[in-house]
Amino acid sequence: MNWNELKTNEKGLIPCIVQDDTDGTVLMMAWMNEESYHKTLETGLMTYYSRSRSSLWIKGETSGHFQRVRALFADCDRDTLLARVDQTGAACHTGNRSCFYTPIPLPEGRV
């Protein structure tokens, strides 16, 4: 899919949900810009855009916890990506397998 077919925010970024290709666990969410999108397709390694550093980062380049892309999807509105990956080690910078490990209690009767 051509980058121009995707809908980005006003900063030229698109959110990317990352899921383990083996068991479907949602691992993390990160932002991509056009350059990181093309780099991911070119190398097969998930590459993101760091808003805090204003630069690209290859997931795992410092930790060794690489994400090899197995499939990439755009949602129906083409404003969010889903990456299915082979995850090496932990996806979260805290050392957890997934960034989504903090439960939010729901009010009683809502479950």
HUQUI-V272930 format. One record per residue. PHI is phi in whole degrees, 0 to 359 (NA if undefined). OMEGA is omega in whole degrees, -180 to 180 (none if undefined). Layout:
phi=PHI omega=OMEGA
phi=PHI omega=OMEGA
//
This chain:
phi=NA omega=179
phi=287 omega=-180
phi=306 omega=-178
phi=294 omega=177
phi=276 omega=-180
phi=267 omega=179
phi=255 omega=-179
phi=257 omega=175
phi=281 omega=-176
phi=295 omega=178
phi=262 omega=180
phi=78 omega=-178
phi=247 omega=176
phi=227 omega=178
phi=287 omega=179
phi=232 omega=174
phi=276 omega=-176
phi=244 omega=-174
phi=232 omega=176
phi=293 omega=-177
phi=290 omega=-177
phi=281 omega=-173
phi=239 omega=175
phi=82 omega=179
phi=300 omega=174
phi=282 omega=-173
phi=266 omega=-174
phi=190 omega=171
phi=228 omega=177
phi=215 omega=-179
phi=259 omega=175
phi=234 omega=169
phi=245 omega=-176
phi=300 omega=-178
phi=295 omega=-180
phi=292 omega=177
phi=300 omega=-179
phi=293 omega=179
phi=295 omega=177
phi=299 omega=180
phi=295 omega=-178
phi=288 omega=-173
phi=261 omega=-175
phi=82 omega=176
phi=253 omega=-179
phi=297 omega=-180
phi=235 omega=-174
phi=238 omega=174
phi=251 omega=178
phi=273 omega=178
phi=291 omega=-178
phi=287 omega=180
phi=260 omega=-177
phi=54 omega=180
phi=205 omega=177
phi=284 omega=170
phi=217 omega=175
phi=271 omega=-180
phi=301 omega=179
phi=101 omega=-176
phi=295 omega=176
phi=256 omega=-176
phi=268 omega=-173
phi=85 omega=-179
phi=267 omega=-176
phi=288 omega=173
phi=239 omega=177
phi=265 omega=-175
phi=289 omega=177
phi=252 omega=177
phi=202 omega=179
phi=226 omega=-177
phi=231 omega=168
phi=255 omega=178
phi=285 omega=-174
phi=299 omega=178
phi=269 omega=-178
phi=61 omega=178
phi=242 omega=176
phi=213 omega=177
phi=253 omega=172
phi=236 omega=177
phi=250 omega=173
phi=260 omega=-171
phi=229 omega=164
phi=266 omega=-176
phi=266 omega=172
phi=262 omega=179
phi=69 omega=-177
phi=280 omega=175
phi=273 omega=-175
phi=272 omega=179
phi=295 omega=178
phi=279 omega=-176
phi=99 omega=176
phi=285 omega=178
phi=301 omega=-179
phi=237 omega=174
phi=286 omega=-176
phi=263 omega=-179
phi=237 omega=-178
phi=258 omega=-180
phi=287 omega=174
phi=250 omega=-179
phi=297 omega=176
phi=267 omega=177
phi=301 omega=179
phi=305 omega=-180
phi=84 omega=-179
phi=265 omega=-176
phi=266 omega=none
//
